[in-house]
Amino acid sequence: MLLPFGSPAYARRDVTRAPSTLPQTHLNTAIVTGSGGLIGSQSVRHFVQLGYEVIGFENDMRASFFGNSASTRRVTRELEEAYSEFHSLSVDIRDTAAIDRVFAQHKGSVELVVHTAAQPSHDWSAKDPRTDFSVNTYGTINLLEATRQFIPDATFIFTSTNKVYGDRPNSLPLEERETRYELPDGHRYIDGIDTTMSIDRSMHSPFGASKAAADLIVQEYGRYFGMPTVAFRGGCLTGPSHAGAQLHGFLSYLMRCTVTGEPYSVFGYKAKQVRDNIHSHDVVRAFEEFHSEPRRGAVYNLGGGRHSNCSMLEAIQLSEQIARRELRWTLTDEARRGDHQWWISDLREFEADYPGWAPTYDVFAILREIHDTNVERWTAEAA
């Protein structure tokens, strides 16, 4: 089993920088979109260590979404310096001609496509729904069609979101407790929400709608065209390489604000809203498990489940404990439109299909690693 990010196994290696031109073929090749992002970069590390040549698509749209502090340039540069097997291309997933050229060039070697590139923010999507939809939906079908045309047997893994369910989880009969909202004992979702929850007749945000459309077309390419595809409906995906921003990347941004003294805002629900949090290492291990025995048109909820979840209040307390500093935070009365008051993923369906997988990080371990990996850099940048 691979060690988590931050362990000696993931230390930068002293190798020659990756060449600017790609090799024509490789025995095992993976394409990773959004390769400078949280899950994309973890996928690069993971599959390179498994012996893959990895082609990354990364055009740093994150910086245009959330500002330079959220740029993926630093991570991409580190990956290029660390791994001669990694080749980063500045490709926009909406560029059909560019996508087709790369897929056609490597159609004899690519066996896996990991699609993580996205506009990832619930709030940002309302500012520019056209861009949100073009990236999240058109970009996804662009990649699916290139896969179908050139590498139809390759496993296609899509990072979807629990926002496909809209605000329907807010209809659950939640009970208010001292530090969180919780379901009553015996409720059908007490172990987490499963994929039987309807995605209809609820408010999603433009982001939730664009990801739902992409999620459905990924399933359809599996069911209609018979391709091995999966949509993982993620909760809060997180980890030490997450470039957290105010509109996206909750635990990373929370710890950064705790370390630097930046103010942090909590929106509604008395700061007792609950999220499950899954480390990027555990996410990519799920990718590996699925690729080892792929299915057609699969869909799973994927998060920390009952193993790793917290309320905002609990996350703040843990961050302060780890950083040994108080967070400057304020609470507003109004929650974000369509935001979940309570979300925990039911992992049992995936665990039943892939019994070799289980989450390994809890919230404290995630926050500790985020802090230890970034504290020196964040402190220096804030000085």
C-alpha positions in Angstrom: 0.0 0.0 0.0 1.3 3.5 -0.8 2.1 5.8 2.0 0.2 9.1 2.4 1.3 12.4 1.0 3.9 14.0 3.3 5.6 10.7 4.1 9.2 9.9 3.0 7.8 7.9 0.0 6.5 11.2 -1.4 9.7 13.2 -1.0 10.9 15.0 -4.1 13.3 13.0 -6.1 16.4 14.3 -7.6 15.7 13.7 -11.3 16.0 15.5 -14.6 13.1 17.8 -15.4 10.5 16.2 -17.6 11.1 16.9 -21.4 8.9 19.5 -23.1 7.8 17.0 -25.8 5.8 13.8 -24.9 7.0 10.3 -25.8 5.0 8.6 -28.4 4.0 5.5 -26.4 4.4 4.0 -23.0 3.3 0.6 -21.7 0.9 2.1 -19.1 -0.2 5.6 -19.5 -2.8 7.7 -17.5 -4.3 11.0 -18.4 -5.1 13.2 -15.5 -7.1 16.4 -16.0 -6.6 19.2 -13.4 -3.3 17.7 -12.6 -2.1 20.6 -10.5 -5.2 20.5 -8.2 -5.7 18.6 -5.0 -7.0 15.3 -6.4 -5.2 15.6 -9.7 -1.8 16.1 -8.2 -2.4 13.2 -5.7 -3.4 11.1 -8.8 -0.1 12.0 -10.5 2.0 11.0 -7.5 0.0 7.8 -6.9 0.0 6.4 -10.5 3.6 7.4 -11.2 4.6 5.4 -8.2 2.5 2.5 -9.6 4.7 2.6 -12.8 2.5 4.8 -15.0 3.6 7.5 -17.4 1.2 10.4 -16.6 0.0 13.1 -19.0 -1.5 16.0 -17.1 -3.9 18.7 -18.4 -3.5 21.9 -16.3 -4.1 25.4 -17.5 -4.4 27.0 -14.0 -7.9 28.3 -14.3 -8.1 28.0 -10.6 -6.1 31.2 -10.3 -8.6 33.1 -12.5 -11.5 31.6 -10.4 -10.0 32.4 -6.9 -6.9 34.6 -7.3 -3.2 33.9 -7.3 -3.2 32.4 -3.8 -5.1 29.5 -5.3 -2.9 29.0 -8.3 -1.8 25.5 -9.2 1.5 26.7 -10.8 3.7 25.8 -7.8 2.3 22.2 -7.6 2.7 21.6 -11.3 6.3 22.8 -11.1 7.0 20.5 -8.2 5.5 17.5 -10.0 7.5 18.2 -13.1 10.7 18.5 -11.1 10.0 15.4 -9.0 8.9 12.9 -11.8 10.4 12.4 -15.2 7.4 10.2 -15.9 5.0 13.2 -15.6 4.3 15.5 -18.6 2.2 18.6 -18.0 0.3 20.2 -20.9 -1.4 23.6 -20.7 -4.7 22.3 -22.2 -8.2 23.6 -21.7 -10.6 20.7 -21.5 -13.1 22.6 -23.6 -10.6 22.7 -26.6 -11.9 19.8 -28.7 -9.1 19.8 -31.2 -6.3 19.8 -28.6 -8.0 17.1 -26.6 -8.4 14.9 -29.7 -4.8 15.4 -30.7 -3.4 14.2 -27.4 -5.8 11.2 -27.2 -5.1 10.2 -30.8 -1.3 10.4 -30.2 -1.5 8.1 -27.2 -4.3 5.8 -28.1 -2.1 2.7 -28.0 -1.0 3.3 -24.4 -3.6 5.1 -22.3 -5.6 2.8 -20.1 -6.9 5.3 -17.5 -8.4 8.8 -17.6 -8.8 10.5 -14.3 -11.0 13.6 -14.8 -10.6 16.1 -11.9 -10.6 19.4 -13.7 -13.5 21.6 -12.8 -14.9 24.9 -11.7 -15.4 23.7 -8.1 -17.2 26.4 -6.3 -20.9 26.5 -5.3 -20.7 30.3 -4.9 -18.5 31.2 -7.9 -20.8 29.4 -10.3 -23.6 32.0 -9.7 -21.2 34.8 -10.9 -20.6 33.2 -14.3 -22.9 30.2 -15.0 -21.8 30.1 -18.7 -18.2 29.5 -17.8 -19.1 27.1 -15.0 -21.3 25.0 -17.3 -18.8 25.1 -20.2 -16.0 23.8 -18.0 -17.9 21.3 -15.9 -20.3 19.9 -18.5 -18.9 20.5 -22.0 -15.4 19.8 -20.8 -16.5 16.5 -19.4 -18.3 15.4 -22.6 -15.3 16.5 -24.6 -13.1 14.1 -22.7 -15.7 11.3 -22.8 -16.1 11.5 -26.6 -12.3 11.6 -27.1 -12.1 8.5 -24.9 -14.9 6.8 -26.9 -13.3 7.6 -30.2 -9.7 6.7 -29.4 -9.4 4.6 -26.2 -12.9 3.1 -25.5 -11.5 0.4 -23.2 -9.8 2.9 -20.9 -11.2 3.4 -17.4 -12.9 6.8 -17.1 -13.0 8.2 -13.5 -14.9 11.3 -12.9 -14.8 13.4 -9.7 -18.5 14.4 -9.2 -19.9 16.0 -6.1 -22.6 15.6 -3.5 -24.0 18.9 -4.7 -25.8 16.8 -7.4 -28.4 16.2 -4.7 -29.0 19.9 -4.3 -30.5 21.0 -1.0 -32.5 17.8 -0.6 -30.4 16.7 2.4 -31.8 19.8 4.3 -35.2 18.1 4.4 -33.8 15.5 6.8 -35.2 15.6 10.4 -32.0 16.9 12.0 -31.6 17.3 15.8 -29.5 20.2 17.2 -26.8 19.1 19.6 -24.1 21.0 21.5 -21.6 21.2 18.7 -23.4 19.9 15.6 -26.7 18.8 13.9 -27.3 15.1 13.8 -29.8 12.6 12.6 -31.9 10.7 15.1 -30.8 7.1 15.9 -32.4 4.6 13.6 -32.9 7.0 10.7 -32.3 5.3 7.3 -29.4 7.7 6.6 -27.8 7.4 10.1 -24.8 5.6 8.5 -24.6 8.2 5.7 -26.6 9.3 2.6 -26.6 6.8 -0.2 -27.2 7.2 -4.0 -30.9 6.4 -3.7 -31.5 10.0 -2.6 -33.2 11.9 -5.4 -31.4 14.6 -7.3 -34.8 16.1 -8.5 -37.0 18.9 -7.1 -34.3 20.6 -5.2 -32.1 23.7 -5.5 -28.6 22.9 -6.6 -26.8 26.1 -7.5 -25.5 26.4 -11.1 -22.4 24.4 -10.0 -24.5 21.6 -8.7 -26.5 21.5 -11.9 -23.5 21.6 -14.2 -21.8 18.8 -12.2 -25.1 16.8 -12.2 -25.2 17.0 -16.0 -21.7 15.8 -16.2 -22.3 13.1 -13.7 -25.3 11.8 -15.7 -23.4 11.9 -19.1 -20.5 9.9 -17.5 -23.0 7.3 -16.4 -24.6 7.3 -19.8 -21.3 6.7 -21.6 -21.0 3.6 -19.4 -24.5 2.4 -19.9 -25.3 3.4 -23.5 -21.8 3.0 -25.0 -20.6 0.2 -22.7 -17.5 2.0 -21.5 -16.0 1.5 -18.0 -16.9 4.7 -16.2 -17.5 5.9 -12.7 -18.8 9.0 -11.1 -17.6 9.5 -7.5 -19.9 12.0 -5.8 -17.4 13.5 -3.3 -18.1 15.2 0.0 -15.3 17.5 1.1 -12.1 16.3 -0.6 -9.1 17.7 1.2 -5.4 17.3 1.9 -2.1 19.1 2.4 -1.7 20.1 -1.2 -5.2 21.8 -1.3 -4.9 25.5 -2.3 -7.8 26.5 -0.2 -9.7 29.7 -0.9 -12.7 31.5 0.7 -15.1 30.0 -1.8 -13.6 26.5 -2.0 -11.4 24.2 0.1 -12.9 24.4 3.6 -10.4 22.6 5.8 -7.3 24.0 4.1 -8.6 27.6 4.1 -9.7 27.2 7.7 -6.3 26.1 8.8 -4.6 28.7 6.8 -6.7 31.5 8.4 -5.9 30.0 11.9 -2.2 30.0 11.2 -2.0 33.5 9.6 -4.6 35.4 11.6 -6.8 36.1 8.6 -10.5 36.4 9.4 -12.8 33.5 8.6 -16.5 33.7 8.0 -19.0 30.9 8.8 -22.4 31.1 6.9 -25.4 30.2 9.0 -26.6 27.1 10.8 -25.0 28.3 14.1 -21.7 26.9 12.8 -23.1 23.4 13.5 -23.4 22.3 9.9 -21.7 18.9 9.4 -19.4 17.7 6.6 -17.6 14.5 6.0 -14.0 15.0 4.9 -11.8 12.6 2.9 -8.1 12.8 2.4 -6.9 13.0 -1.2 -4.8 9.8 -0.5 -8.0 7.9 0.3 -9.7 9.3 -2.8 -7.0 8.2 -5.1 -6.8 4.8 -3.5 -10.5 4.4 -4.4 -9.6 5.3 -8.0 -7.0 2.6 -8.0 -9.4 0.0 -6.6 -12.0 0.9 -9.2 -9.5 0.7 -12.1 -8.4 -2.8 -10.9 -12.0 -4.0 -11.6 -13.9 -1.4 -13.5 -17.7 -1.4 -14.0 -19.9 0.3 -16.6 -21.8 3.4 -15.6 -21.0 3.1 -11.9 -21.8 5.8 -9.4 -20.8 6.0 -5.7 -20.9 8.5 -2.9 -17.4 9.1 -1.6 -16.4 11.0 1.5 -15.1 10.5 5.0 -18.3 8.8 6.0 -18.8 8.1 9.7 -15.0 7.6 10.0 -14.2 11.3 9.3 -16.7 14.1 9.7 -17.1 17.3 11.7 -19.2 20.4 12.2 -17.8 23.8 11.6 -17.5 24.4 15.4 -15.6 21.1 15.8 -13.3 21.9 12.9 -12.5 25.3 14.4 -11.7 23.8 17.8 -9.4 21.2 16.2 -7.6 23.8 14.1 -7.0 26.0 17.1 -5.7 23.0 19.1 -3.3 22.0 16.3 -2.1 25.5 15.5 -2.1 26.6 19.1 -3.7 29.9 18.0 -7.2 31.3 18.1 -9.1 31.7 14.9 -10.6 35.2 14.2 -14.0 34.1 13.0 -17.5 35.5 12.6 -20.9 33.9 12.2 -23.5 35.2 9.9 -27.2 34.4 10.3 -27.8 33.6 6.6 -26.6 30.3 5.2 -25.5 30.0 1.6 -28.3 29.2 -0.8 -28.5 25.5 -1.4 -25.8 24.7 1.1 -26.0 21.4 3.0 -26.8 21.6 6.7 -25.7 18.0 7.2 -23.8 15.7 4.9 -22.2 12.3 5.6 -21.6 9.9 2.8 -22.7 6.3 3.0 -19.6 4.4 1.9 -21.0 0.9 2.2 -21.9 0.4 -1.4 -18.3 1.1 -2.6 -16.8 -0.9 0.3 -19.0 -3.9 -0.7 -17.9 -3.7 -4.3 -14.3 -3.0 -3.4 -13.6 -4.6 0.0 -9.8 -3.8 -0.3 -10.6 -0.1 0.3 -11.5 1.9 3.5 -10.8 5.5 4.6 -7.6 5.7 6.6 -7.6 9.4 7.7 -9.9 11.0 10.3 -10.4 14.8 10.6 -7.7 15.4 13.2 -5.1 13.6 11.1 -6.1 15.5 8.0 -5.9 18.9 9.8 -2.6 17.9 11.4 -1.1 17.1 8.0 -2.4 20.2 6.4 -0.9 22.3 9.2 2.5 20.6 9.3 3.0 20.6 5.5 2.0 24.3 5.0 2.7 26.2 8.3 6.2 27.5 7.3 5.1 28.7 3.8 1.9 30.3 5.0 3.7 32.0 7.9 6.3 33.4 5.5 3.7 34.5 2.9 1.8 36.4 5.6 4.9 38.1 7.0 
